Amino acid sequence: QVQLVESGGGTVQPGGSLRLSCAASGFPFSTYTMYWYRQAPGKQRELVAQISRGAFTKIYADSVKGRFTIPRDNAKNTVYLQMNSLKPEDTAVYYCKGGPNFWGQGTQVTVSS
């Protein structure tokens, strides 16, 4: 049974930090590129960051470059999204994606004073 379980969301003030985790099971995690997407109310889902299976290649949306990083731990079948210097416009539901087309259930991130 394939599972992608996100955690770590919450409410934070502007300028704060959060670390999201996505624990994967049921597929060969280390052989797949992993992705983080987000969807804000009334907007389309957008790609935030991706990391290749060996972590050699990382790609970020322009809106998060220099603030977010996407490490992974293949021994733990987990991908992370470290979010620093958060802005109100980062408010969204964050989803991880992996394997052929597996998605997690999402975790809410709210940036508000």
Residue, then its C-alpha position, 0 to 999 in steps of 0.5 A: q500500500v502506497q502512502l505519502v504522509e506529510s507533517g509539520g504544517g502550522t501557523v507561523q508569523p512572517g519571517g518565521s520558519l517551518r520544516l515539512s516532512c513527507a514519509a513515504s512507503g509502499f514504493p521504492f522511494s530512493t529511485y524516484t524524484m520527489y516533489w513539493y507542491r502547494q495550492a493556495p485558495g482560489k489558485q492552481r496547484e504549483l510546483v515549489a521544489q523537486i529533488s532528484r533521486g540521488a539529491f544531486t539536482k534540486i529545482y526551486a520555484d522562483s518565488v521560493k529560491g533562497r528561502f526554501t530547501i528540499p533535502r531528502d533522506n533515502a534511508k528514512n524514505t523521507v523528503y523534507l521542505q525547509m521553509n525560512s523567511l516565510k511570507p504571507e503569500d506562502t500560505a497554502v496547502y503543501y503536498c508531496k508527490g513521488g513515484p509514478n504519480f502518488w500524492g500525500q493528503g497535504t498539510q496546511v501552512t499559514v503565515s500570518s501576524 
